[in-house]
Amino acid sequence: MLIVAERINASRKPIRAALEKLDAAAIQADARAQAAAGAHYIDVNGGTFPGREPELLCWLVETVQAVADLPLCIDSPDPAALAAALPKVKGGRPMINSISLEGERFERVLPLALQYRARLIALCQGETVPASTAEQKLDLATQLVERLTRAGLPIDDIYVDPLVFPLATESGSANATLDAIGEIMRRFPGVHTICGLTNVSHGLPVRKLINRTFLVGAIARGMDAAIIDPTDMQLMQALLAAEAVYGRDDYCMNYIGAYQDGKLA
């Protein structure tokens, strides 16, 4: 399972406060913690500051790279912010979060992915409302995969996000997303699926319980990447156990190694 660490996001109050003060120490402490917890990519998001996102995204890239060797996931819906930040990335292939079928966004983000050989998160989002049923999600995923591969992006670099919505307001969203994940993985060999899964629990009590339950279900359907908080020990334990149960951890070596490292306590 490819883990994209989600914590350095301007929508979180501590990160917003750090960005307001350009507090590098606070950002770097979070980057170190996520790297130590098992992240493969560190997501950096500098949104919520109108007019300053390109500047802040560049600052985040440089600040995180100063202390972490992991590749970065450059996170913005704004192609201008992505274009400003991607040249700052030093080590490892970047990931872009994200592209969608929205016309201008698609046309401006795709060239960046090709230029920087970036892995690309592709949202099941069209010009109108996001897809809510499994069939709608699959239709948008099909359009994304076909258009991206036709343009020259290797299928192995595509991470389709079917978009899960809060259960508190859309009770069928989790099931629709799980069904879509299974069908996307079956229909397009070599493609990846990913999810910012904390959306599923928004507005509910004990959110972490919902998050890890949904994660186990998504792994059962074949999802092979997730945008999560790797410092959430119980979530990571559920991930390890699910991968062992569903045959994605040969001889349970990752599970056993985590136990020996004290990560299953």
Legacy VTK file of the C-alpha trace (Angstrom):
# vtk DataFile Version 3.0
C-alpha trace
ASCII
DATASET POLYDATA
POINTS 265 float
0.000 0.000 0.000
1.391 3.364 -1.057
0.874 5.835 1.781
0.524 9.543 1.001
0.824 11.429 4.281
-1.925 14.033 4.554
-1.125 16.171 7.593
0.634 19.158 5.957
-2.558 20.682 4.625
-3.628 24.293 5.053
-7.175 23.189 5.906
-5.822 21.940 9.264
-5.712 24.679 11.906
-2.128 23.977 13.109
-0.798 24.026 9.546
-2.711 27.183 8.671
-1.242 28.863 11.747
2.259 27.703 10.781
1.804 29.046 7.262
0.595 32.409 8.547
3.855 32.773 10.511
6.058 30.837 8.062
6.937 28.609 11.008
9.344 26.173 9.383
10.009 24.271 12.617
6.341 23.301 13.021
6.051 22.121 9.412
9.305 20.185 9.617
8.300 18.458 12.858
5.167 17.194 11.125
7.150 16.066 8.089
9.616 14.128 10.251
6.817 12.466 12.227
5.024 11.304 9.094
8.225 10.004 7.520
9.053 8.064 10.684
5.524 6.613 10.784
5.876 4.942 7.389
4.805 7.444 4.721
5.969 6.946 1.139
4.961 10.431 -0.047
4.406 13.627 1.910
1.501 15.705 0.655
1.954 19.482 0.819
-1.027 21.801 0.472
-0.884 25.590 0.817
-4.476 26.466 -0.083
-6.959 28.654 1.838
-4.763 31.756 1.340
-6.250 33.585 -1.673
-3.573 34.959 -3.962
-0.700 33.409 -1.977
-1.043 29.718 -2.784
1.809 29.517 -5.355
4.188 31.299 -2.960
3.206 29.191 0.052
3.273 25.919 -1.864
6.832 26.671 -3.005
7.807 27.507 0.573
6.302 24.222 1.802
8.207 22.206 -0.797
11.524 23.765 0.186
10.781 23.556 3.924
9.814 19.871 3.887
12.635 18.839 1.562
15.145 20.343 3.987
14.373 17.592 6.534
12.732 14.682 4.686
14.103 12.515 1.888
10.673 11.280 0.798
9.162 12.361 -2.525
6.412 14.967 -2.364
2.795 15.020 -3.448
2.084 18.552 -4.668
-1.517 19.236 -3.714
-3.567 21.984 -5.331
-6.561 22.372 -7.639
-4.815 25.451 -9.094
-2.597 24.652 -12.106
-0.652 27.893 -11.550
0.315 26.800 -8.030
1.368 23.379 -9.316
3.441 24.974 -12.087
5.215 27.178 -9.542
5.974 24.389 -7.059
6.967 21.465 -9.287
10.309 22.992 -10.402
11.267 23.223 -6.704
11.000 19.460 -6.210
14.482 17.934 -5.875
14.487 14.241 -5.028
12.266 11.446 -6.285
9.443 11.575 -8.749
6.693 13.931 -7.599
3.027 13.143 -7.398
0.392 15.679 -8.433
-2.842 15.960 -6.469
-4.815 16.358 -8.683
-6.393 16.360 -12.136
-10.073 16.010 -13.039
-12.207 16.083 -16.174
-12.971 19.765 -15.634
-11.865 21.295 -18.942
-9.285 23.954 -18.077
-7.920 21.978 -15.145
-7.393 18.888 -17.301
-5.729 20.823 -20.123
-3.340 22.674 -17.813
-2.410 19.907 -15.354
-1.765 17.105 -17.866
1.245 18.849 -19.501
2.771 19.331 -16.039
2.427 15.623 -15.247
4.100 14.715 -18.540
6.864 17.321 -18.190
7.837 16.284 -14.653
7.113 12.538 -15.092
4.801 12.843 -12.128
2.460 10.272 -10.737
-1.019 11.711 -11.015
-4.096 11.515 -8.794
-7.150 11.590 -11.061
-10.405 12.611 -9.393
-13.734 11.232 -10.618
-15.033 14.758 -11.056
-16.575 16.143 -14.235
-17.789 19.563 -15.241
-20.969 19.192 -13.194
-21.595 17.573 -9.801
-19.218 14.840 -8.579
-20.263 11.277 -9.299
-22.292 9.718 -6.503
-23.125 6.217 -7.811
-20.665 3.453 -8.580
-21.718 3.570 -12.229
-21.073 7.311 -12.480
-17.701 6.939 -10.784
-16.712 4.147 -13.157
-17.772 6.188 -16.179
-15.613 9.132 -15.121
-12.718 6.823 -14.236
-12.928 5.270 -17.702
-12.802 8.687 -19.357
-9.831 9.704 -17.224
-7.798 6.554 -17.841
-8.477 6.582 -21.593
-7.657 10.269 -22.036
-4.543 10.191 -19.870
-3.052 7.073 -21.441
-3.885 8.334 -24.924
-1.908 11.489 -24.102
1.128 9.396 -23.140
0.858 9.016 -19.367
1.776 5.443 -18.350
-1.132 3.645 -16.720
1.128 2.766 -13.784
1.369 6.492 -13.003
-2.406 6.990 -12.733
-4.043 6.919 -9.287
-7.822 7.102 -9.680
-9.693 8.613 -6.728
-13.410 7.695 -6.945
-14.213 10.348 -4.292
-15.995 9.210 -1.157
-18.439 11.629 0.467
-19.465 11.930 4.132
-21.705 9.138 5.345
-23.461 11.666 7.559
-24.990 13.301 4.488
-24.796 10.546 1.841
-25.257 7.152 3.440
-24.586 5.162 0.257
-21.324 6.880 -0.630
-18.974 4.390 0.988
-20.582 1.413 -0.750
-20.602 3.217 -4.099
-16.926 4.063 -3.728
-15.978 0.526 -2.712
-17.872 -0.931 -5.669
-16.176 1.557 -8.003
-12.715 0.712 -6.650
-13.260 -2.993 -7.287
-14.487 -2.465 -10.835
-11.762 0.070 -11.727
-9.050 -2.321 -10.562
-10.647 -5.175 -12.514
-11.219 -3.233 -15.714
-7.872 -1.434 -15.988
-4.941 -3.717 -15.124
-1.964 -1.647 -14.017
-3.937 1.367 -12.836
-3.975 2.337 -9.158
-6.800 3.492 -6.916
-6.427 5.952 -4.068
-8.727 7.753 -1.664
-8.659 10.657 0.742
-10.608 8.448 3.068
-11.169 10.806 6.025
-13.998 12.455 4.056
-16.101 9.376 4.787
-16.344 10.181 8.513
-16.905 13.951 8.359
-19.613 15.028 10.801
-19.662 11.750 12.728
-18.444 10.925 16.256
-15.406 8.685 16.738
-14.265 9.448 13.190
-11.162 7.305 13.375
-13.246 4.147 13.817
-15.158 4.895 10.609
-11.910 5.736 8.797
-10.165 2.487 9.571
-13.264 0.394 8.870
-13.614 2.003 5.455
-9.897 1.524 4.786
-10.160 -2.219 5.428
-13.115 -2.428 3.035
-11.217 -0.517 0.352
-8.185 -2.778 0.683
-10.508 -5.773 0.282
-11.645 -4.326 -3.067
-8.077 -3.818 -4.254
-7.253 -0.196 -3.411
-3.470 0.071 -3.352
-2.817 3.660 -2.216
-4.320 5.953 0.403
-4.078 9.561 1.509
-4.014 9.142 5.281
-2.416 10.216 8.545
0.364 7.651 9.070
0.833 8.816 12.671
-2.588 7.330 13.497
-1.294 4.062 14.933
-4.644 2.253 14.989
-5.262 3.136 11.339
-1.845 1.817 10.364
-2.451 -1.351 12.376
-5.731 -1.908 10.518
-3.903 -1.393 7.215
-1.231 -3.951 8.087
-3.778 -6.504 9.284
-5.971 -6.053 6.202
-3.061 -6.488 3.826
-2.104 -9.703 5.626
-5.689 -11.047 5.583
-6.254 -10.253 1.899
-3.038 -11.843 0.678
-1.113 -8.654 -0.014
1.644 -9.314 2.526
3.641 -12.423 1.580
3.975 -14.703 4.602
2.774 -11.724 6.716
6.327 -10.375 6.773
5.279 -6.718 7.024
2.833 -7.549 9.795
5.449 -9.555 11.715
8.044 -6.816 11.194
5.646 -4.217 12.572
5.065 -6.398 15.638
8.796 -6.775 16.198
9.177 -2.994 15.919
6.513 -2.433 18.569
4.017 -0.926 16.123
1.175 -3.328 16.988
1.133 -2.600 20.701
LINES 1 266
265 0 1 2 3 4 5 6 7 8 9 10 11 12 13 14 15 16 17 18 19 20 21 22 23 24 25 26 27 28 29 30 31 32 33 34 35 36 37 38 39 40 41 42 43 44 45 46 47 48 49 50 51 52 53 54 55 56 57 58 59 60 61 62 63 64 65 66 67 68 69 70 71 72 73 74 75 76 77 78 79 80 81 82 83 84 85 86 87 88 89 90 91 92 93 94 95 96 97 98 99 100 101 102 103 104 105 106 107 108 109 110 111 112 113 114 115 116 117 118 119 120 121 122 123 124 125 126 127 128 129 130 131 132 133 134 135 136 137 138 139 140 141 142 143 144 145 146 147 148 149 150 151 152 153 154 155 156 157 158 159 160 161 162 163 164 165 166 167 168 169 170 171 172 173 174 175 176 177 178 179 180 181 182 183 184 185 186 187 188 189 190 191 192 193 194 195 196 197 198 199 200 201 202 203 204 205 206 207 208 209 210 211 212 213 214 215 216 217 218 219 220 221 222 223 224 225 226 227 228 229 230 231 232 233 234 235 236 237 238 239 240 241 242 243 244 245 246 247 248 249 250 251 252 253 254 255 256 257 258 259 260 261 262 263 264
